[in-house]
Amino acid sequence: MNKLNTCLLRTGLWPALSCLVLLSSYFWGDAFLWRFGTEALLIGCAVLSINLLIGYGGLVSLGHGAVFGFAAYATAVSSQYWGASLPLMLLVGIVAGTLLSILMALISLRSSELFFMVATLVAGQLIWEVAFRWRDVTGGADGLRGFPRLSLGDLPLSAPYTLMILALVLAVICWLLLRSFSRAPIGLALTGLRDQPLRMAALGYQAWRIRLYTFMIAGAVAGAAGGLYPFANQYVSPQQVHWSFSATLIIMGVIGGIRTWRGAFIGATFYLFAQTYLSSYTDRWQLLVGLIFVLTVLFMPNGLAERRKRSS
């Protein structure tokens, strides 16, 4: 069984099998489950990008959720003027996420540790302030609704199963992209800067430039996911750009495994499951998630993904 799993992972057949399961379950799938899966995959992509920043770069950002949310607002607003064409929305989301990440990097990368966290938090809260106050454009505290549904030419893409297939394809692309980035020389240099910054600087590596490129690739991935996110529920709210959403992404990453790629989706699915299902039984579901978070840090510091890998 272990050899089969290894073969499937190395040959990339797991994504293909996942697509097959999705297509076959279309005939008996529930719309709510499709939307839940879509949300888990898109937010999982955002966790992927924050795993790159924290797990591989040691850059704990409390403003990365604002990148995801800013891209969501950008696509929702622009779709009202230019239409909700899939390629255009992806382009708008990627550009918005990348530009905001560059701005956030310029603000925060000259500081480190606690000051870096505070700088990213402040930058993210500026975006939240705009989204919350600019009611004529963003809808203010009520959020934004009423924008067109996603499409590709004359082909509508608003069906729940279609959105989940799109989210799955995007998740596979983001996973391959970030995995390749982490294994490339720049990714190895990023890890070196995380562990031995003084030694890497002595060897001539420009830490600021490498981390800027990392912010850009992480912002592009979060922006692509954020660009599709509004069309999952035809709604986007200021909560998606609040610093607490960034903290939630970090919690998801730690629970799943902050230095693993599949851990991003495990953590996102776990958290959203608790939010969706446990909240129907108790109002203190966040207390349970917090308890699991603490237990994960204490007994499984590498996350559920690494625990599963060791036990298999």
N, C-alpha and C positions, 0 to 999 in steps of 0.2 A: 504493500500500500504506500509506504514511504517512497519507494522508487517511482511509483506511478505519479505521486504528487510532484516529485522533483522533475520528472519528465514533462509534466504538464506546465509547470512553472517555467522551465527553461525554454520550452518551445512556444510559449505564449498561448497555449490552448485554453487556459482557464478563461480568458476574455471571450474566446469563441464559444465555449460551452455556456458561459453566462448569457451570451446573446441567444443561444439556442433555447435555453430555459425561459428567457423572457418572451421569445416569440411563441413558444408552445403554450406558455401559461396565459397568453392573450385571450384564449378562448374561455377561460374560467377565472380570470383575474378580477380583483375588486378595484374600483377606481381609487378608493382611499389608499389602498396598499401601493398602487402605482405611484401616487403622489408622494407617499411616504418614502418610497424607494428613490424617487427623483430627488427629493430634498436631501436624503442621506448621501447620495452620490455627489451632489453639487457642494454641499457643505463639507463632505469628505475631501473634495478637491481643495477647498480653502484650508483644511487641516493639513493636507499634503504640503501646501506652500509654507505654512507656518512650521511644519516639521523641518523643512529645509533651513529656515532661518534659525530655529532654536536647536534642533538636533544636530545639524551639520555645521552651522555657523556660530552657535552660542549667542545668538542675537534675540533676546527675549523682547518681542515687540507687543505693546499693548494698544497699538493702533492698526494692526493688520486687519481686524474686522472692518474697519472703516474703508479699507481698500475694496473688500468684497462688497460692502454696502454702497459705496460710491459708484462702483461699476453697475450695480443693480439700478440705482437711481438714474444713472446716465442712459442706460438702455430703455428704461421705462419712459423717461421724458422724451428722448429722441424718437422713440417709436411713434409718438403722437404726431410728429412732424414728417418723418421720413418713412414710416411704415415699419412693421416688425419682421423684416426679412432676416432669416437665420444668419447668413454670412455677414450682413451689416451689423446685427446685434452683437455677434461675436467680436467683430472688429472694434465696435464702440466699447464693449466691455474690456477687451484687452488693452486698448489704447488708454482708456480711463484708469484702469488698474495700474498700468505701467507708469503713467505720468504722475499719479498720486504717490506711488512708491518711490519714484525718483525724488519728488519733493520731500517726502518723509525722510529719505536717506540723507538729503542735503541738510535737513534740520538736525538729525539725530546722530549721524555717524561720527561727528567730531567729539562726542561724549562716549562714555562707556558705563557698563553695569547699571547701577541705580539711576544715574542721570540719563542714560540711554532710554531706559524704560519710561521715565517721566517725560522725556522729549517726545517719544512716540505716542504716549497717552495724550499729551497736549495737542499734538498734530491731529490725532484721530478725533478728539473732542471738538476741534474747530470744524471739522466736517459735520459732526452731529449738530452743532449749533446752527450751521447753515441749513441743514435738512429740517431741523425742528422749527426754525424761525421763518424760513422763506416759504410761507404757506401757499402763495399763489402758484409756485412751481412744483413744490414737493408734497403739498397737502398737509404740511405741518405735523402735528401730533397724530392726526387721523391717518397718515400715510397716503399713498398714491394708488388710486384704482382707475379703472375705465380706459386703460391704454389698449391698443390693438393686441390681438392674439398672434402668437408666433406662426410664421409661414415660410415656405420656400417657393417663391413664384406664386403660382395659383394653387399649390398644394398646402392645405392647412396642416399645422403641426401641433395643434392644441389638444389632441387626444391624450389622456393620461399615459397610455402605454407608449405612445410616440415620444413624449417628453422623457420618459424613463430610458428609452433606447438611446436618445440623444445624450442624456446625462451619462449613460454607461460608456458610450463611445468617447465622450469628452474625458471621463475619468481614466480610461485606458491610455489615451493620448497624454494626459497630464502625468500619469504614473511613469510612462516610458520616457517622457521628456525630463522629468526631475531625476529619475534613476540614471539616465545618461549624463546629466549635468553633474551629479554627485560622483560619478566614476571618471569624468573627464579631468584633465590636469587642473582646471580652475576649481572643480569640486574638491579635489584632494588638497589643493592649496587652502581652500576655505576651512577644511577640517584641521589642517595644520595651524592655521591662525586661531582656531578655537582652542587648541591644546597647547601650542607653543608660540604665542604671538611675538615674543621678543626674538626668538630664534628665527622665525620666518622673516621678520623685518631685517635681521642681520644678513639673511641670505638674499636680500634684495626684492622681496615680494612687497608689492604695494597693497597694504591691507585695505585702505580706503576704496581703491578701485575695485578690488575683488568683491568686497561687501556691497558696493554699489551695484555691480552686475548681479549679485545674488538677490538684492532687493528687486531689481528689475524683473528677473525671471519669476520670482515669487509673486510679484504684483501682476504679471501677465497671467499666471495660472489662476490666481484668486479673481482677477478681473474677468477671465473667460467664464468661470463658474458663476460669478456674480451677474454677468451679462445674461445668463439664461435663467437665473433664479426667480426674477419677477414673474416669469411666464408659467412657473409651476403652479402658483395659486392666484395669478393675476393680481398681485398685491405686493407692495414693498413698504416697510415702515421705518421710522427713525431708529428702531431697536437694532437694525442691521448695521448701523454705523456707530453705535454707542460702544464705549470702551468695555462694557460688560460682555458684549458679544465676542470681543477679542479674547477676554479671559475664558469664555466658554470654549472657544477654539483651542486654547492651550490645555484646558481640562480634557477635552476630547483627545488631543494628541498624547497627553501623559497617560491616560487610561489605555489607549490603544497601543502606544509605544512611540515615544517622541523621536526615536531614531530608526523607525521602520516605516516603509511606505504603506504596506497593507494595514498597519496599525491605525492610520488616519481614518480609514473607512470603518474599521472595527470600533474605534472610539466614537466616531460620529453616529453610527447606527445605534450603539449602546445608549448614548446620551439622548438621542431623539426618541428611542423606545421608552426610556424612563420618563421623558417629558410628555410623551403622548399617552402612554398606557398607565404608568404608575400614578400620574396626576389624577386619573379617574378614580383611584382608590384612596388617595391621601393628598392633602394639600401640602404635605411636607416632603414631597418627593425630592426636592433639592437637598434636603438633609441626608437622604439615602445616597444620592449621588456624591455628596461631599464625603460621606463615610467611606464609600467605595474608592473615591479618589485618594483619601488618606491611606487606606489599606493597600492600594496599588503602589503608592510611593514607598511605603514601608516594606512590603513583602514581595512586590513585583516591580522594581524600579524601571525595568525595561518594557513594561506594559503587557497587556494581554496577548499581543501578537507574538512576542518573544516567548512568553509562557507556553503558548500553544505550540510553537515551533520546537521547544525543548521536550514537550511531552509526547510529540508525534514521532 
